[in-house]
C-alpha cells in the first residue's frame, strides 16, 4: 500500500510528464537572499513537485544545497508546498 507521500510524488511525476527536470537556479545571493534546505516542506519533497527542479548547489559548507527565494513569503510558501520560486510565480501569477 502506498503512503500519501508516495502517491503525491507519483501524481507530481504524472503531471510533469516525461520532461526532464528544469536546471537548478543559478546561485545569486543578491537576487535570492532567502535560502531553504531541500526537503523542509510539509511533504518532504527534495525536488520541486511541479517542475522537478533540483536544489541549487550553493558552494556554502553550512548549506551546500538550497532552494533560493526572493523574499520570506516565498520561502514560507516553500515550507508548505515545496514549490520552487519560478513555479510559485506561475502558480500564483505574480510578477
Ligand atoms: Zn518548480
PDB file of the backbone (N, CA, C, O) and the ligand in Angstrom, with CONECT records:
HET     ZN  A 101       1
ATOM      1  N   UNK A   1       0.839  -1.200   0.000  1.00  0.00           N
ATOM      2  CA  UNK A   1       0.000   0.000   0.000  1.00  0.00           C
ATOM      3  C   UNK A   1       0.873   1.248   0.000  1.00  0.00           C
ATOM      4  O   UNK A   1       1.875   1.332   0.711  1.00  0.00           O
ATOM      5  N   UNK A   2       0.460   2.228  -0.828  1.00  0.00           N
ATOM      6  CA  UNK A   2       1.232   3.473  -0.963  1.00  0.00           C
ATOM      7  C   UNK A   2       0.960   4.414   0.198  1.00  0.00           C
ATOM      8  O   UNK A   2      -0.153   4.486   0.719  1.00  0.00           O
ATOM      9  N   UNK A   3       1.991   5.124   0.586  1.00  0.00           N
ATOM     10  CA  UNK A   3       1.769   6.201   1.546  1.00  0.00           C
ATOM     11  C   UNK A   3       1.249   7.414   0.782  1.00  0.00           C
ATOM     12  O   UNK A   3       1.330   7.469  -0.445  1.00  0.00           O
ATOM     13  N   UNK A   4       0.720   8.377   1.516  1.00  0.00           N
ATOM     14  CA  UNK A   4       0.236   9.616   0.887  1.00  0.00           C
ATOM     15  C   UNK A   4       1.398  10.297   0.157  1.00  0.00           C
ATOM     16  O   UNK A   4       1.231  10.821  -0.944  1.00  0.00           O
ATOM     17  N   UNK A   5       2.586  10.280   0.793  1.00  0.00           N
ATOM     18  CA  UNK A   5       3.756  10.915   0.179  1.00  0.00           C
ATOM     19  C   UNK A   5       4.091  10.259  -1.158  1.00  0.00           C
ATOM     20  O   UNK A   5       4.344  10.956  -2.141  1.00  0.00           O
ATOM     21  N   UNK A   6       4.095   8.912  -1.205  1.00  0.00           N
ATOM     22  CA  UNK A   6       4.399   8.195  -2.450  1.00  0.00           C
ATOM     23  C   UNK A   6       3.365   8.508  -3.522  1.00  0.00           C
ATOM     24  O   UNK A   6       3.710   8.687  -4.690  1.00  0.00           O
ATOM     25  N   UNK A   7       2.078   8.574  -3.122  1.00  0.00           N
ATOM     26  CA  UNK A   7       1.012   8.884  -4.080  1.00  0.00           C
ATOM     27  C   UNK A   7       1.180  10.295  -4.628  1.00  0.00           C
ATOM     28  O   UNK A   7       0.970  10.525  -5.819  1.00  0.00           O
ATOM     29  N   UNK A   8       1.557  11.247  -3.767  1.00  0.00           N
ATOM     30  CA  UNK A   8       1.750  12.627  -4.214  1.00  0.00           C
ATOM     31  C   UNK A   8       2.948  12.729  -5.159  1.00  0.00           C
ATOM     32  O   UNK A   8       2.893  13.448  -6.156  1.00  0.00           O
ATOM     33  N   UNK A   9       4.028  12.013  -4.847  1.00  0.00           N
ATOM     34  CA  UNK A   9       5.206  12.037  -5.721  1.00  0.00           C
ATOM     35  C   UNK A   9       4.840  11.440  -7.089  1.00  0.00           C
ATOM     36  O   UNK A   9       5.232  11.975  -8.126  1.00  0.00           O
ATOM     37  N   UNK A  10       4.085  10.328  -7.085  1.00  0.00           N
ATOM     38  CA  UNK A  10       3.656   9.706  -8.333  1.00  0.00           C
ATOM     39  C   UNK A  10       2.759  10.649  -9.130  1.00  0.00           C
ATOM     40  O   UNK A  10       2.900  10.762 -10.348  1.00  0.00           O
ATOM     41  N   UNK A  11       1.826  11.336  -8.435  1.00  0.00           N
ATOM     42  CA  UNK A  11       0.936  12.284  -9.110  1.00  0.00           C
ATOM     43  C   UNK A  11       1.737  13.441  -9.699  1.00  0.00           C
ATOM     44  O   UNK A  11       1.461  13.885 -10.814  1.00  0.00           O
ATOM     45  N   UNK A  12       2.723  13.928  -8.957  1.00  0.00           N
ATOM     46  CA  UNK A  12       3.549  15.030  -9.456  1.00  0.00           C
ATOM     47  C   UNK A  12       4.330  14.590 -10.689  1.00  0.00           C
ATOM     48  O   UNK A  12       4.468  15.360 -11.640  1.00  0.00           O
ATOM     49  N   UNK A  13       4.849  13.342 -10.683  1.00  0.00           N
ATOM     50  CA  UNK A  13       5.580  12.830 -11.853  1.00  0.00           C
ATOM     51  C   UNK A  13       4.651  12.726 -13.061  1.00  0.00           C
ATOM     52  O   UNK A  13       5.053  13.043 -14.180  1.00  0.00           O
ATOM     53  N   UNK A  14       3.395  12.277 -12.836  1.00  0.00           N
ATOM     54  CA  UNK A  14       2.424  12.185 -13.925  1.00  0.00           C
ATOM     55  C   UNK A  14       2.110  13.562 -14.490  1.00  0.00           C
ATOM     56  O   UNK A  14       2.044  13.742 -15.706  1.00  0.00           O
ATOM     57  N   UNK A  15       1.917  14.536 -13.600  1.00  0.00           N
ATOM     58  CA  UNK A  15       1.596  15.897 -14.038  1.00  0.00           C
ATOM     59  C   UNK A  15       2.738  16.492 -14.854  1.00  0.00           C
ATOM     60  O   UNK A  15       2.510  17.225 -15.817  1.00  0.00           O
ATOM     61  N   UNK A  16       3.953  16.173 -14.464  1.00  0.00           N
ATOM     62  CA  UNK A  16       5.115  16.722 -15.173  1.00  0.00           C
ATOM     63  C   UNK A  16       5.315  16.033 -16.518  1.00  0.00           C
ATOM     64  O   UNK A  16       5.940  16.605 -17.411  1.00  0.00           O
ATOM     65  N   UNK A  17       4.792  14.804 -16.683  1.00  0.00           N
ATOM     66  CA  UNK A  17       5.038  14.036 -17.893  1.00  0.00           C
ATOM     67  C   UNK A  17       6.454  13.507 -17.886  1.00  0.00           C
ATOM     68  O   UNK A  17       7.042  13.309 -16.823  1.00  0.00           O
ATOM     69  N   UNK A  18       6.998  13.280 -19.052  1.00  0.00           N
ATOM     70  CA  UNK A  18       8.335  12.712 -19.138  1.00  0.00           C
ATOM     71  C   UNK A  18       9.412  13.756 -19.359  1.00  0.00           C
ATOM     72  O   UNK A  18      10.554  13.427 -19.678  1.00  0.00           O
ATOM     73  N   UNK A  19       9.039  15.028 -19.186  1.00  0.00           N
ATOM     74  CA  UNK A  19      10.018  16.098 -19.407  1.00  0.00           C
ATOM     75  C   UNK A  19      11.162  15.983 -18.404  1.00  0.00           C
ATOM     76  O   UNK A  19      10.926  15.651 -17.243  1.00  0.00           O
ATOM     77  N   UNK A  20      12.387  16.249 -18.827  1.00  0.00           N
ATOM     78  CA  UNK A  20      13.479  16.256 -17.858  1.00  0.00           C
ATOM     79  C   UNK A  20      13.308  17.445 -16.912  1.00  0.00           C
ATOM     80  O   UNK A  20      12.746  18.465 -17.309  1.00  0.00           O
ATOM     81  N   UNK A  21      13.781  17.333 -15.676  1.00  0.00           N
ATOM     82  CA  UNK A  21      13.623  18.436 -14.742  1.00  0.00           C
ATOM     83  C   UNK A  21      14.369  19.680 -15.206  1.00  0.00           C
ATOM     84  O   UNK A  21      15.413  19.587 -15.851  1.00  0.00           O
ATOM     85  N   UNK A  22      13.826  20.837 -14.874  1.00  0.00           N
ATOM     86  CA  UNK A  22      14.494  22.092 -15.207  1.00  0.00           C
ATOM     87  C   UNK A  22      15.799  22.183 -14.422  1.00  0.00           C
ATOM     88  O   UNK A  22      15.904  21.621 -13.332  1.00  0.00           O
ATOM     89  N   UNK A  23      16.793  22.885 -14.966  1.00  0.00           N
ATOM     90  CA  UNK A  23      18.046  23.025 -14.208  1.00  0.00           C
ATOM     91  C   UNK A  23      17.837  23.876 -12.965  1.00  0.00           C
ATOM     92  O   UNK A  23      16.913  24.687 -12.902  1.00  0.00           O
ATOM     93  N   UNK A  24      18.693  23.685 -11.991  1.00  0.00           N
ATOM     94  CA  UNK A  24      18.606  24.457 -10.754  1.00  0.00           C
ATOM     95  C   UNK A  24      18.836  25.930 -11.051  1.00  0.00           C
ATOM     96  O   UNK A  24      19.506  26.282 -12.021  1.00  0.00           O
ATOM     97  N   UNK A  25      18.273  26.784 -10.206  1.00  0.00           N
ATOM     98  CA  UNK A  25      18.513  28.215 -10.347  1.00  0.00           C
ATOM     99  C   UNK A  25      19.989  28.503 -10.089  1.00  0.00           C
ATOM    100  O   UNK A  25      20.597  27.886  -9.214  1.00  0.00           O
ATOM    101  N   UNK A  26      20.562  29.425 -10.836  1.00  0.00           N
ATOM    102  CA  UNK A  26      21.950  29.798 -10.509  1.00  0.00           C
ATOM    103  C   UNK A  26      22.005  30.449  -9.133  1.00  0.00           C
ATOM    104  O   UNK A  26      21.069  31.144  -8.738  1.00  0.00           O
ATOM    105  N   UNK A  27      23.072  30.232  -8.416  1.00  0.00           N
ATOM    106  CA  UNK A  27      23.165  30.782  -7.070  1.00  0.00           C
ATOM    107  C   UNK A  27      23.527  32.251  -7.134  1.00  0.00           C
ATOM    108  O   UNK A  27      24.614  32.620  -7.578  1.00  0.00           O
ATOM    109  N   UNK A  28      22.624  33.065  -6.694  1.00  0.00           N
ATOM    110  CA  UNK A  28      22.856  34.503  -6.684  1.00  0.00           C
ATOM    111  C   UNK A  28      22.266  35.069  -5.396  1.00  0.00           C
ATOM    112  O   UNK A  28      21.095  35.445  -5.353  1.00  0.00           O
ATOM    113  N   UNK A  29      23.098  35.128  -4.330  1.00  0.00           N
ATOM    114  CA  UNK A  29      22.562  35.543  -3.034  1.00  0.00           C
ATOM    115  C   UNK A  29      22.034  36.973  -3.038  1.00  0.00           C
ATOM    116  O   UNK A  29      21.211  37.331  -2.196  1.00  0.00           O
ATOM    117  N   UNK A  30      22.500  37.792  -3.979  1.00  0.00           N
ATOM    118  CA  UNK A  30      21.971  39.146  -4.051  1.00  0.00           C
ATOM    119  C   UNK A  30      20.540  39.173  -4.556  1.00  0.00           C
ATOM    120  O   UNK A  30      19.713  39.973  -4.118  1.00  0.00           O
ATOM    121  N   UNK A  31      20.272  38.259  -5.507  1.00  0.00           N
ATOM    122  CA  UNK A  31      18.944  38.227  -6.094  1.00  0.00           C
ATOM    123  C   UNK A  31      17.990  37.343  -5.284  1.00  0.00           C
ATOM    124  O   UNK A  31      16.788  37.599  -5.218  1.00  0.00           O
ATOM    125  N   UNK A  32      18.546  36.311  -4.676  1.00  0.00           N
ATOM    126  CA  UNK A  32      17.735  35.368  -3.907  1.00  0.00           C
ATOM    127  C   UNK A  32      18.298  35.258  -2.491  1.00  0.00           C
ATOM    128  O   UNK A  32      18.996  34.291  -2.186  1.00  0.00           O
ATOM    129  N   UNK A  33      18.012  36.221  -1.628  1.00  0.00           N
ATOM    130  CA  UNK A  33      18.638  36.209  -0.313  1.00  0.00           C
ATOM    131  C   UNK A  33      18.070  35.165   0.643  1.00  0.00           C
ATOM    132  O   UNK A  33      18.670  34.905   1.686  1.00  0.00           O
ATOM    133  N   UNK A  34      16.919  34.556   0.313  1.00  0.00           N
ATOM    134  CA  UNK A  34      16.299  33.610   1.239  1.00  0.00           C
ATOM    135  C   UNK A  34      16.515  32.199   0.727  1.00  0.00           C
ATOM    136  O   UNK A  34      16.066  31.851  -0.365  1.00  0.00           O
ATOM    137  N   UNK A  35      17.197  31.398   1.507  1.00  0.00           N
ATOM    138  CA  UNK A  35      17.507  30.029   1.114  1.00  0.00           C
ATOM    139  C   UNK A  35      16.883  29.063   2.112  1.00  0.00           C
ATOM    140  O   UNK A  35      16.872  29.322   3.316  1.00  0.00           O
ATOM    141  N   UNK A  36      16.366  27.951   1.606  1.00  0.00           N
ATOM    142  CA  UNK A  36      15.757  26.931   2.458  1.00  0.00           C
ATOM    143  C   UNK A  36      16.363  25.589   2.083  1.00  0.00           C
ATOM    144  O   UNK A  36      16.544  25.282   0.905  1.00  0.00           O
ATOM    145  N   UNK A  37      16.674  24.797   3.099  1.00  0.00           N
ATOM    146  CA  UNK A  37      17.244  23.469   2.877  1.00  0.00           C
ATOM    147  C   UNK A  37      16.229  22.586   2.145  1.00  0.00           C
ATOM    148  O   UNK A  37      15.051  22.592   2.500  1.00  0.00           O
ATOM    149  N   UNK A  38      16.665  21.819   1.120  1.00  0.00           N
ATOM    150  CA  UNK A  38      15.730  20.954   0.391  1.00  0.00           C
ATOM    151  C   UNK A  38      15.040  19.962   1.327  1.00  0.00           C
ATOM    152  O   UNK A  38      15.666  19.412   2.233  1.00  0.00           O
ATOM    153  N   UNK A  39      13.759  19.742   1.100  1.00  0.00           N
ATOM    154  CA  UNK A  39      13.007  18.791   1.918  1.00  0.00           C
ATOM    155  C   UNK A  39      12.341  19.415   3.129  1.00  0.00           C
ATOM    156  O   UNK A  39      11.566  18.752   3.818  1.00  0.00           O
ATOM    157  N   UNK A  40      12.632  20.690   3.401  1.00  0.00           N
ATOM    158  CA  UNK A  40      11.990  21.358   4.531  1.00  0.00           C
ATOM    159  C   UNK A  40      10.638  21.907   4.095  1.00  0.00           C
ATOM    160  O   UNK A  40      10.420  23.118   4.045  1.00  0.00           O
ATOM    161  N   UNK A  41       9.733  20.975   3.780  1.00  0.00           N
ATOM    162  CA  UNK A  41       8.362  21.351   3.444  1.00  0.00           C
ATOM    163  C   UNK A  41       7.450  20.255   3.970  1.00  0.00           C
ATOM    164  O   UNK A  41       7.927  19.208   4.406  1.00  0.00           O
ATOM    165  N   UNK A  42       6.177  20.479   3.935  1.00  0.00           N
ATOM    166  CA  UNK A  42       5.228  19.565   4.607  1.00  0.00           C
ATOM    167  C   UNK A  42       5.275  18.150   4.053  1.00  0.00           C
ATOM    168  O   UNK A  42       5.023  17.192   4.783  1.00  0.00           O
ATOM    169  N   UNK A  43       5.600  18.005   2.750  1.00  0.00           N
ATOM    170  CA  UNK A  43       5.598  16.677   2.132  1.00  0.00           C
ATOM    171  C   UNK A  43       6.990  16.059   2.176  1.00  0.00           C
ATOM    172  O   UNK A  43       7.128  14.842   2.060  1.00  0.00           O
ATOM    173  N   UNK A  44       8.014  16.876   2.340  1.00  0.00           N
ATOM    174  CA  UNK A  44       9.374  16.363   2.354  1.00  0.00           C
ATOM    175  C   UNK A  44       9.979  16.241   0.969  1.00  0.00           C
ATOM    176  O   UNK A  44      10.972  15.534   0.792  1.00  0.00           O
ATOM    177  N   UNK A  45       9.395  16.924  -0.034  1.00  0.00           N
ATOM    178  CA  UNK A  45       9.947  16.892  -1.389  1.00  0.00           C
ATOM    179  C   UNK A  45      11.350  17.488  -1.396  1.00  0.00           C
ATOM    180  O   UNK A  45      11.584  18.552  -0.822  1.00  0.00           O
ATOM    181  N   UNK A  46      12.285  16.794  -2.053  1.00  0.00           N
ATOM    182  CA  UNK A  46      13.642  17.335  -2.192  1.00  0.00           C
ATOM    183  C   UNK A  46      13.854  17.972  -3.548  1.00  0.00           C
ATOM    184  O   UNK A  46      14.868  18.633  -3.774  1.00  0.00           O
ATOM    185  N   UNK A  47      12.889  17.774  -4.473  1.00  0.00           N
ATOM    186  CA  UNK A  47      12.888  18.495  -5.747  1.00  0.00           C
ATOM    187  C   UNK A  47      11.530  19.184  -5.836  1.00  0.00           C
ATOM    188  O   UNK A  47      10.598  18.817  -5.121  1.00  0.00           O
ATOM    189  N   UNK A  48      11.417  20.180  -6.709  1.00  0.00           N
ATOM    190  CA  UNK A  48      10.143  20.879  -6.848  1.00  0.00           C
ATOM    191  C   UNK A  48       9.076  19.893  -7.352  1.00  0.00           C
ATOM    192  O   UNK A  48       9.297  19.233  -8.367  1.00  0.00           O
ATOM    193  N   UNK A  49       7.931  19.778  -6.673  1.00  0.00           N
ATOM    194  CA  UNK A  49       6.917  18.802  -7.094  1.00  0.00           C
ATOM    195  C   UNK A  49       6.254  19.159  -8.419  1.00  0.00           C
ATOM    196  O   UNK A  49       5.636  18.293  -9.037  1.00  0.00           O
ATOM    197  N   UNK A  50       6.362  20.400  -8.874  1.00  0.00           N
ATOM    198  CA  UNK A  50       5.707  20.802 -10.132  1.00  0.00           C
ATOM    199  C   UNK A  50       6.629  20.611 -11.326  1.00  0.00           C
ATOM    200  O   UNK A  50       6.225  20.012 -12.322  1.00  0.00           O
ATOM    201  N   UNK A  51       7.873  21.113 -11.246  1.00  0.00           N
ATOM    202  CA  UNK A  51       8.755  21.065 -12.415  1.00  0.00           C
ATOM    203  C   UNK A  51       9.916  20.091 -12.244  1.00  0.00           C
ATOM    204  O   UNK A  51      10.630  19.817 -13.208  1.00  0.00           O
ATOM    205  N   UNK A  52      10.117  19.567 -11.048  1.00  0.00           N
ATOM    206  CA  UNK A  52      11.201  18.618 -10.832  1.00  0.00           C
ATOM    207  C   UNK A  52      12.560  19.257 -10.679  1.00  0.00           C
ATOM    208  O   UNK A  52      13.580  18.569 -10.697  1.00  0.00           O
ATOM    209  N   UNK A  53      12.581  20.584 -10.527  1.00  0.00           N
ATOM    210  CA  UNK A  53      13.850  21.297 -10.402  1.00  0.00           C
ATOM    211  C   UNK A  53      14.573  20.877  -9.120  1.00  0.00           C
ATOM    212  O   UNK A  53      13.971  20.837  -8.047  1.00  0.00           O
ATOM    213  N   UNK A  54      15.869  20.565  -9.240  1.00  0.00           N
ATOM    214  CA  UNK A  54      16.629  20.202  -8.042  1.00  0.00           C
ATOM    215  C   UNK A  54      17.078  21.451  -7.289  1.00  0.00           C
ATOM    216  O   UNK A  54      17.018  22.554  -7.833  1.00  0.00           O
ATOM    217  N   UNK A  55      17.525  21.290  -6.051  1.00  0.00           N
ATOM    218  CA  UNK A  55      18.056  22.446  -5.333  1.00  0.00           C
ATOM    219  C   UNK A  55      19.345  22.949  -5.968  1.00  0.00           C
ATOM    220  O   UNK A  55      20.002  22.219  -6.711  1.00  0.00           O
ATOM    221  N   UNK A  56      19.701  24.180  -5.680  1.00  0.00           N
ATOM    222  CA  UNK A  56      20.930  24.783  -6.192  1.00  0.00           C
ATOM    223  C   UNK A  56      22.101  24.379  -5.307  1.00  0.00           C
ATOM    224  O   UNK A  56      21.992  24.370  -4.080  1.00  0.00           O
ATOM    225  N   UNK A  57      23.237  24.039  -5.948  1.00  0.00           N
ATOM    226  CA  UNK A  57      24.464  23.770  -5.193  1.00  0.00           C
ATOM    227  C   UNK A  57      25.071  25.131  -4.866  1.00  0.00           C
ATOM    228  O   UNK A  57      25.503  25.851  -5.766  1.00  0.00           O
ATOM    229  N   UNK A  58      25.106  25.480  -3.602  1.00  0.00           N
ATOM    230  CA  UNK A  58      25.491  26.838  -3.228  1.00  0.00           C
ATOM    231  C   UNK A  58      26.995  27.027  -3.075  1.00  0.00           C
ATOM    232  O   UNK A  58      27.491  28.147  -3.202  1.00  0.00           O
ATOM    233  N   UNK A  59      27.723  25.958  -2.807  1.00  0.00           N
ATOM    234  CA  UNK A  59      29.144  26.097  -2.517  1.00  0.00           C
ATOM    235  C   UNK A  59      29.412  26.566  -1.097  1.00  0.00           C
ATOM    236  O   UNK A  59      30.562  26.772  -0.711  1.00  0.00           O
ATOM    237  N   UNK A  60      28.341  26.736  -0.317  1.00  0.00           N
ATOM    238  CA  UNK A  60      28.466  27.152   1.075  1.00  0.00           C
ATOM    239  C   UNK A  60      28.448  25.897   1.952  1.00  0.00           C
ATOM    240  O   UNK A  60      27.461  25.161   1.935  1.00  0.00           O
ATOM    241  N   UNK A  61      29.524  25.632   2.725  1.00  0.00           N
ATOM    242  CA  UNK A  61      29.561  24.396   3.511  1.00  0.00           C
ATOM    243  C   UNK A  61      28.442  24.301   4.560  1.00  0.00           C
ATOM    244  O   UNK A  61      28.058  23.199   4.951  1.00  0.00           O
ATOM    245  N   UNK A  62      27.924  25.430   5.010  1.00  0.00           N
ATOM    246  CA  UNK A  62      26.840  25.390   6.003  1.00  0.00           C
ATOM    247  C   UNK A  62      25.506  24.991   5.368  1.00  0.00           C
ATOM    248  O   UNK A  62      24.637  24.427   6.033  1.00  0.00           O
ATOM    249  N   UNK A  63      25.356  25.290   4.071  1.00  0.00           N
ATOM    250  CA  UNK A  63      24.104  24.976   3.367  1.00  0.00           C
ATOM    251  C   UNK A  63      24.480  24.620   1.927  1.00  0.00           C
ATOM    252  O   UNK A  63      24.302  25.429   1.016  1.00  0.00           O
ATOM    253  N   UNK A  64      25.015  23.376   1.722  1.00  0.00           N
ATOM    254  CA  UNK A  64      25.540  23.019   0.398  1.00  0.00           C
ATOM    255  C   UNK A  64      24.481  23.006  -0.697  1.00  0.00           C
ATOM    256  O   UNK A  64      24.776  23.342  -1.844  1.00  0.00           O
ATOM    257  N   UNK A  65      23.250  22.622  -0.357  1.00  0.00           N
ATOM    258  CA  UNK A  65      22.162  22.631  -1.331  1.00  0.00           C
ATOM    259  C   UNK A  65      21.035  23.461  -0.753  1.00  0.00           C
ATOM    260  O   UNK A  65      20.762  23.396   0.445  1.00  0.00           O
ATOM    261  N   UNK A  66      20.374  24.248  -1.605  1.00  0.00           N
ATOM    262  CA  UNK A  66      19.270  25.065  -1.100  1.00  0.00           C
ATOM    263  C   UNK A  66      18.328  25.431  -2.228  1.00  0.00           C
ATOM    264  O   UNK A  66      18.722  25.510  -3.391  1.00  0.00           O
ATOM    265  N   UNK A  67      17.082  25.653  -1.863  1.00  0.00           N
ATOM    266  CA  UNK A  67      16.149  26.323  -2.756  1.00  0.00           C
ATOM    267  C   UNK A  67      16.199  27.797  -2.395  1.00  0.00           C
ATOM    268  O   UNK A  67      16.156  28.168  -1.222  1.00  0.00           O
ATOM    269  N   UNK A  68      16.290  28.633  -3.427  1.00  0.00           N
ATOM    270  CA  UNK A  68      16.531  30.065  -3.221  1.00  0.00           C
ATOM    271  C   UNK A  68      15.271  30.854  -3.544  1.00  0.00           C
ATOM    272  O   UNK A  68      14.589  30.601  -4.537  1.00  0.00           O
ATOM    273  N   UNK A  69      14.985  31.811  -2.681  1.00  0.00           N
ATOM    274  CA  UNK A  69      13.760  32.593  -2.835  1.00  0.00           C
ATOM    275  C   UNK A  69      14.060  34.072  -2.711  1.00  0.00           C
ATOM    276  O   UNK A  69      15.047  34.486  -2.103  1.00  0.00           O
ATOM    277  N   UNK A  70      13.166  34.862  -3.312  1.00  0.00           N
ATOM    278  CA  UNK A  70      13.413  36.288  -3.353  1.00  0.00           C
ATOM    279  C   UNK A  70      12.915  37.023  -2.104  1.00  0.00           C
ATOM    280  O   UNK A  70      13.329  38.153  -1.844  1.00  0.00           O
ATOM    281  N   UNK A  71      12.019  36.379  -1.324  1.00  0.00           N
ATOM    282  CA  UNK A  71      11.524  37.025  -0.105  1.00  0.00           C
ATOM    283  C   UNK A  71      11.085  35.964   0.907  1.00  0.00           C
ATOM    284  O   UNK A  71      11.010  34.775   0.598  1.00  0.00           O
ATOM    285  N   UNK A  72      10.799  36.430   2.122  1.00  0.00           N
ATOM    286  CA  UNK A  72      10.453  35.481   3.180  1.00  0.00           C
ATOM    287  C   UNK A  72       9.103  34.822   2.910  1.00  0.00           C
ATOM    288  O   UNK A  72       8.880  33.685   3.327  1.00  0.00           O
ATOM    289  N   UNK A  73       8.200  35.519   2.218  1.00  0.00           N
ATOM    290  CA  UNK A  73       6.897  34.930   1.894  1.00  0.00           C
ATOM    291  C   UNK A  73       7.070  33.710   0.982  1.00  0.00           C
ATOM    292  O   UNK A  73       6.434  32.676   1.189  1.00  0.00           O
ATOM    293  N   UNK A  74       7.938  33.843  -0.029  1.00  0.00           N
ATOM    294  CA  UNK A  74       8.193  32.719  -0.938  1.00  0.00           C
ATOM    295  C   UNK A  74       8.870  31.572  -0.201  1.00  0.00           C
ATOM    296  O   UNK A  74       8.567  30.404  -0.445  1.00  0.00           O
ATOM    297  N   UNK A  75       9.790  31.909   0.703  1.00  0.00           N
ATOM    298  CA  UNK A  75      10.467  30.864   1.481  1.00  0.00           C
ATOM    299  C   UNK A  75       9.462  30.136   2.374  1.00  0.00           C
ATOM    300  O   UNK A  75       9.546  28.919   2.536  1.00  0.00           O
ATOM    301  N   UNK A  76       8.520  30.869   2.950  1.00  0.00           N
ATOM    302  CA  UNK A  76       7.479  30.252   3.784  1.00  0.00           C
ATOM    303  C   UNK A  76       6.570  29.372   2.928  1.00  0.00           C
ATOM    304  O   UNK A  76       6.185  28.284   3.353  1.00  0.00           O
ATOM    305  N   UNK A  77       6.228  29.832   1.734  1.00  0.00           N
ATOM    306  CA  UNK A  77       5.394  29.020   0.843  1.00  0.00           C
ATOM    307  C   UNK A  77       6.108  27.709   0.510  1.00  0.00           C
ATOM    308  O   UNK A  77       5.471  26.657   0.453  1.00  0.00           O
ATOM    309  N   UNK A  78       7.435  27.762   0.287  1.00  0.00           N
ATOM    310  CA  UNK A  78       8.189  26.528   0.029  1.00  0.00           C
ATOM    311  C   UNK A  78       8.019  25.540   1.177  1.00  0.00           C
ATOM    312  O   UNK A  78       7.894  24.335   0.956  1.00  0.00           O
ATOM    313  N   UNK A  79       8.015  26.050   2.387  1.00  0.00           N
ATOM    314  CA  UNK A  79       7.909  25.167   3.556  1.00  0.00           C
ATOM    315  C   UNK A  79       6.529  24.515   3.641  1.00  0.00           C
ATOM    316  O   UNK A  79       6.354  23.546   4.379  1.00  0.00           O
ATOM    317  N   UNK A  80       5.560  25.024   2.906  1.00  0.00           N
ATOM    318  CA  UNK A  80       4.233  24.411   2.848  1.00  0.00           C
ATOM    319  C   UNK A  80       4.139  23.492   1.624  1.00  0.00           C
ATOM    320  O   UNK A  80       3.875  22.299   1.768  1.00  0.00           O
ATOM    321  N   UNK A  81       4.354  24.040   0.421  1.00  0.00           N
ATOM    322  CA  UNK A  81       4.063  23.297  -0.805  1.00  0.00           C
ATOM    323  C   UNK A  81       5.285  22.639  -1.440  1.00  0.00           C
ATOM    324  O   UNK A  81       5.140  21.682  -2.201  1.00  0.00           O
ATOM    325  N   UNK A  82       6.486  23.137  -1.142  1.00  0.00           N
ATOM    326  CA  UNK A  82       7.680  22.606  -1.791  1.00  0.00           C
ATOM    327  C   UNK A  82       7.926  23.182  -3.172  1.00  0.00           C
ATOM    328  O   UNK A  82       8.840  22.735  -3.864  1.00  0.00           O
ATOM    329  N   UNK A  83       7.125  24.175  -3.599  1.00  0.00           N
ATOM    330  CA  UNK A  83       7.287  24.748  -4.946  1.00  0.00           C
ATOM    331  C   UNK A  83       8.512  25.653  -5.009  1.00  0.00           C
ATOM    332  O   UNK A  83       8.787  26.409  -4.077  1.00  0.00           O
ATOM    333  N   UNK A  84       9.257  25.567  -6.137  1.00  0.00           N
ATOM    334  CA  UNK A  84      10.406  26.438  -6.349  1.00  0.00           C
ATOM    335  C   UNK A  84       9.927  27.862  -6.668  1.00  0.00           C
ATOM    336  O   UNK A  84       8.733  28.091  -6.861  1.00  0.00           O
ATOM    337  N   UNK A  85      10.867  28.814  -6.721  1.00  0.00           N
ATOM    338  CA  UNK A  85      10.487  30.210  -6.948  1.00  0.00           C
ATOM    339  C   UNK A  85       9.765  30.402  -8.281  1.00  0.00           C
ATOM    340  O   UNK A  85       8.747  31.092  -8.337  1.00  0.00           O
ATOM    341  N   UNK A  86      10.284  29.796  -9.360  1.00  0.00           N
ATOM    342  CA  UNK A  86       9.650  30.047 -10.657  1.00  0.00           C
ATOM    343  C   UNK A  86       8.265  29.398 -10.727  1.00  0.00           C
ATOM    344  O   UNK A  86       7.373  29.954 -11.368  1.00  0.00           O
ATOM    345  N   UNK A  87       8.055  28.244 -10.091  1.00  0.00           N
ATOM    346  CA  UNK A  87       6.715  27.637 -10.086  1.00  0.00           C
ATOM    347  C   UNK A  87       5.765  28.446  -9.217  1.00  0.00           C
ATOM    348  O   UNK A  87       4.588  28.571  -9.554  1.00  0.00           O
ATOM    349  N   UNK A  88       6.241  28.996  -8.115  1.00  0.00           N
ATOM    350  CA  UNK A  88       5.366  29.849  -7.301  1.00  0.00           C
ATOM    351  C   UNK A  88       4.881  31.027  -8.139  1.00  0.00           C
ATOM    352  O   UNK A  88       3.721  31.429  -8.058  1.00  0.00           O
ATOM    353  N   UNK A  89       5.800  31.576  -8.954  1.00  0.00           N
ATOM    354  CA  UNK A  89       5.419  32.712  -9.794  1.00  0.00           C
ATOM    355  C   UNK A  89       4.327  32.296 -10.785  1.00  0.00           C
ATOM    356  O   UNK A  89       3.362  33.029 -11.004  1.00  0.00           O
ATOM    357  N   UNK A  90       4.495  31.102 -11.384  1.00  0.00           N
ATOM    358  CA  UNK A  90       3.495  30.654 -12.357  1.00  0.00           C
ATOM    359  C   UNK A  90       2.171  30.301 -11.667  1.00  0.00           C
ATOM    360  O   UNK A  90       1.101  30.664 -12.155  1.00  0.00           O
ATOM    361  N   UNK A  91       2.242  29.599 -10.543  1.00  0.00           N
ATOM    362  CA  UNK A  91       1.017  29.148  -9.878  1.00  0.00           C
ATOM    363  C   UNK A  91       0.244  30.333  -9.298  1.00  0.00           C
ATOM    364  O   UNK A  91      -0.979  30.401  -9.422  1.00  0.00           O
ATOM    365  N   UNK A  92       0.954  31.262  -8.667  1.00  0.00           N
ATOM    366  CA  UNK A  92       0.253  32.358  -8.002  1.00  0.00           C
ATOM    367  C   UNK A  92       0.161  33.594  -8.900  1.00  0.00           C
ATOM    368  O   UNK A  92      -0.437  34.600  -8.518  1.00  0.00           O
ATOM    369  N   UNK A  93       0.761  33.514 -10.107  1.00  0.00           N
ATOM    370  CA  UNK A  93       0.581  34.544 -11.134  1.00  0.00           C
ATOM    371  C   UNK A  93       0.952  35.940 -10.671  1.00  0.00           C
ATOM    372  O   UNK A  93       0.175  36.882 -10.832  1.00  0.00           O
ATOM    373  N   UNK A  94       2.128  36.074 -10.101  1.00  0.00           N
ATOM    374  CA  UNK A  94       2.605  37.416  -9.758  1.00  0.00           C
ATOM    375  C   UNK A  94       3.870  37.719 -10.550  1.00  0.00           C
ATOM    376  O   UNK A  94       4.461  36.822 -11.149  1.00  0.00           O
ATOM    377  N   UNK A  95       4.273  38.949 -10.553  1.00  0.00           N
ATOM    378  CA  UNK A  95       5.468  39.311 -11.314  1.00  0.00           C
ATOM    379  C   UNK A  95       6.609  39.710 -10.422  1.00  0.00           C
ATOM    380  O   UNK A  95       7.688  40.044 -10.911  1.00  0.00           O
TER     381      UNK A  95
HETATM  382 ZN    ZN A 101       9.298  24.287  -9.845  1.00  0.00          ZN
END
